[in-house]
Amino acid sequence: MQEFNPHIHGVLADGVFEQDALKKLFEHQLLEILRDNAVITETLIAQLGSWKHSGFSAWLGPEIQPEDSEARLFISGYVNKAQLKLSKIEITADDTLFEDD
């Protein structure tokens, strides 16, 4: 089983998100989901919030100029990729999801 590595990919208009704001939004949403599913506790969330480096990060790539058709084609294909292979997902009797590699 591979390690849990939640992440997102997106194409955003320049100036829509600051790098730190995007990281904080993703961190908040993910921790909320984990808490709501009893994977982590409020205590752990508070501990993570007190750390200088929580383990979350955001990377913003270079700008893609309108005339750069090669970069636009590459990024559109990458973002359009399926995030999950439905044929690899199994729902167990206790409603736990597993992705079969």
N, C-alpha and C positions, 0 to 999 in steps of 0.2 A: 504494500500500500504506500503510495507516495505521500509526502508531507503536505499538510494543509497549507495552501498558499493563496489566500483570497486576494484578488487584485481586479482592477478595472482598466479598460482601455477606452479612450474616447478621442474624438476630434472636436476641438472647441475653438470658437472664434477668439483671436488674440484679445486679451484684456478682459475676458469673461470671468476667469478665476485667477486669483493669485496662487502661487504654488503652495504656500502654507495653508491657505483657506481650503484648498482642495484636499490636502492631506487631513486636515482636522475634520472635514465633513465625512470623508471615507472612514476615518477612525471612529467617529461618533456613531455612524450608522452600523458599522460592523460590530462594535462592542455592544450596542443596543440589541442587535439580533442575537448575539451569543448569550447575553444576559437573559433575554426573553425566552430562550430555549434551555435555560438552566445549565449552560456550558461553563459560564463564569459567574462570579458574584460581584455585587456592588463594591465590596472591599477590594477585589482585584482591580476593578476599573479605577478606583481611587488611587491605588498604588501605581498603576500604569501612568495615570495623570500626573503623578508627582515626580516621575523620572525625567531626567533631562532628555534622554533619547528613548521614546516609547517603543521603537521598533517599526513605526510607521514612517513611510516616506512617499514623496511624490516626485516624479520625474517629468519634466516638460521638455519635449524634443524641439528641434529647430523649427522655425517658421516654414510653412510650405507656401510658396508664392503661387498666385493664380496661373502664371505661365509655365510652371514646372509640372507638365503633364505626367512625366514619369513618376514623380513623388506622389502626385494626387492619385494615380492609378494604384501604386503600391499600398498607400495608406488606406484607400477605400476597400481594397481586397482584404487587407489585414483586419480592419474593423468589422467587416461583413462576415468574418469567419464565425462558424458556430462555436459557442462557448462550451457546450456540452454535447457529447455524443449520446443521444437518447438510447441507442442500442447498448450502451455501456452502463446505464443506470439501473439499479435494482432497488425496489422497495421491499423491505423485509416485513415480517409479520408484525413487528412492533413499530412500524412506520419510520424506521431509520433508513436514510438514504446512503447507498454506497456506490461509488464509481469503480467499476471493474477495469483495471488496466489491461 
